Amino acid sequence: VTGCCLRLDADGQGVAANAGHPAPWINGEELELPAGLPLGVVSGVDYLQRSFSLPPDARLAIVSDGVIEAASASGELFGFARTGALST
C-alpha cells in the first residue's frame, strides 16, 4: 500500500511525507519529496518529511498512480507530463 500524507495550515505552510506514492503537484510542478518505502514493506520505517509553502492562488493536485498509468485504447500511458498539466 502506498500513501502520501500532507498537512496544510491556513497560512499555506505545509508538510508532506511519502510512502511510495506519486508526489502531489503544485501549479504543474511535482513536489519533490524524500523517497519512502510503501507502507508495510518493512516494520519500524521512519518517513522523512518535507516542508513547503503553498501560495494563496496555487493549485494543489493529489493523484494516485491510476491517473499516471491510465492508458488509451492504443496503450499510450497518460503519463507524468499530462498529469502535471492537469494541476495548472
C-alpha positions as CSV (number, residue, x, y, z in Angstrom):
1,V,0.0,0.0,0.0
2,T,1.3,3.4,-0.9
3,G,0.4,6.7,0.7
4,C,1.2,10.4,0.8
5,C,0.4,12.3,3.9
6,L,0.0,16.1,3.8
7,R,-0.7,18.7,6.4
8,L,-1.6,22.2,5.1
9,D,-2.2,25.1,7.5
10,A,-4.5,28.0,6.8
11,D,-1.4,30.3,6.1
12,G,-0.3,28.0,3.2
13,Q,2.6,26.3,5.2
14,G,2.6,22.6,4.8
15,V,4.5,19.4,5.4
16,A,4.4,16.2,3.5
17,A,5.8,12.6,3.7
18,N,5.7,10.0,1.1
19,A,5.4,6.2,1.3
20,G,5.9,5.0,-2.3
21,H,3.0,7.1,-3.7
22,P,3.2,9.7,-6.6
23,A,4.0,13.1,-5.1
24,P,1.5,15.9,-5.2
25,W,1.7,18.6,-7.9
26,I,1.7,22.4,-7.3
27,N,1.0,24.5,-10.3
28,G,2.3,21.9,-12.7
29,E,5.4,21.1,-10.8
30,E,5.9,17.8,-8.9
31,L,6.6,18.5,-5.2
32,E,10.0,16.8,-4.6
33,L,9.6,14.5,-1.6
34,P,12.1,12.2,0.0
35,A,11.6,8.7,-1.3
36,G,9.8,6.3,1.1
37,L,9.0,2.6,1.0
38,P,5.4,1.6,0.6
39,L,3.6,1.0,3.8
40,G,4.0,-2.4,5.5
41,V,7.1,-3.5,3.5
42,V,9.4,-3.1,6.5
43,S,8.4,-2.5,10.1
44,G,9.7,0.4,12.0
45,V,10.4,2.6,9.0
46,D,10.8,6.4,9.6
47,Y,9.4,8.5,6.8
48,L,11.2,11.8,6.1
49,Q,9.1,15.0,5.9
50,R,9.4,18.0,3.7
51,S,8.1,21.4,4.5
52,F,6.7,23.5,1.7
53,S,4.7,26.8,1.1
54,L,1.5,26.9,-0.9
55,P,0.9,30.4,-2.3
56,P,-2.7,31.7,-2.0
57,D,-3.5,31.3,-5.7
58,A,-1.8,27.9,-6.1
59,R,-3.4,24.7,-7.3
60,L,-2.5,21.6,-5.4
61,A,-3.3,18.2,-7.1
62,I,-3.0,14.9,-5.3
63,V,-3.3,11.9,-7.6
64,S,-3.0,8.1,-7.5
65,D,-0.8,6.1,-9.8
66,G,-4.0,5.2,-11.6
67,V,-4.0,8.6,-13.1
68,I,-0.4,8.5,-14.3
69,E,-0.8,4.9,-15.5
70,A,-4.1,5.3,-17.2
71,A,-3.9,4.1,-20.8
72,S,-5.7,5.0,-24.0
73,A,-7.2,2.3,-26.3
74,S,-3.8,2.2,-28.1
75,G,-1.9,1.6,-24.9
76,E,-0.4,5.1,-24.5
77,L,0.0,6.0,-20.9
78,F,-1.4,9.2,-19.6
79,G,2.0,9.9,-18.0
80,F,3.6,12.5,-15.8
81,A,3.6,15.4,-18.2
82,R,-0.1,15.3,-18.7
83,T,-0.7,14.8,-15.0
84,G,1.4,17.9,-14.3
85,A,-0.6,19.9,-16.9
86,L,-3.8,19.0,-15.1
87,S,-2.6,20.7,-12.0
88,T,-2.1,24.1,-13.6
